[in-house]
Amino acid sequence: MKKIFWLLICMLILFSGCQTTQSKAYDFDDSDDPVEYEEDEFPEWLKTIRRTEIVFAGSIPITLMVSSLAFTLYDNISGNE
């Protein structure tokens, strides 16, 4: 019973992404082309929040590395193991 259940789950996952050639996903025309952003499309406060998010996310690996190194050095210097 378990084998049949897992087989059905695997088949569902395998075939759930199948599309036919009649699907709209394959209809390409010029109306679907992306449009450039306008200068005033987003308010300034939203741009500031996005910049802050990028800086924060970019600083996480460096912050984790430096703090890990500091704790390791402190443990080694203080003699704790």
N, C-alpha and C positions, 0 to 999 in steps of 0.2 A: 504494500500500500504506500509506503514511504517513497519507494522508487518511482512509482507512477506519479505521485504528487510532485516530486522534484523534476521529473521529466516534463510534466505539464508546465511547471514554472519556468524551466529552461526554454521550452518551446515558445512560451508567451514572451519571454524577454527577447529571444532570438528573432521572432517574427513580428514583434510589435513595431519595429521601425521600418518595415517594408512599405514602400509606396509604389503605386502603379505609374505608368507613363502618362496616364490621363489626369494625374494630379495637378493642381494649380502650382505646385512647387516648381514645376518645370516650365511654366509659362513665363518667358522673359520678354519684356517690352520696355520701351523707354520711359514709361510712367513710373517704373519701380526704381529708377536711379536715385541715389541719395542726393539730398540738397544741402548745400553749404549752410552753416549757421550764420545768422545775421548778427551784426555787431551788438545790437541791444536785445537779443533774444532772451538772455538770462540776466537777472538783476545782479548788481555788484555784490550784495551780501552773499548770494549763492556761490559766486565765483570765489569769494574769500573763504567760505566754508570748504569748498572743494580743494583749494590750495592747502588749507590747514590739514585736511584729511590726508593729502598726499605726503606732506612733510611728516606727519605723525606715523603713517604706515612705513615710510622710508626709514625712519629713525629707530624703529623697533629692533631690527637685527643688530644694529650697532650698539644700542642700549643694552640688549641682552648679553652681547659678547663682553662689553666692558664691565657690567655688573658681575657676570660670572667670573671673569678674570680677577676682579677686585676681591670677591669672596674667597676664591682659591688662594690668592696671595696672602690674604689675612689668615686663613687657616694654616698655611705653611709657615708663616712668620711666627704665629702665636704657638705653634707646636701641637695644635689639635689635629687628630687624624680621624 
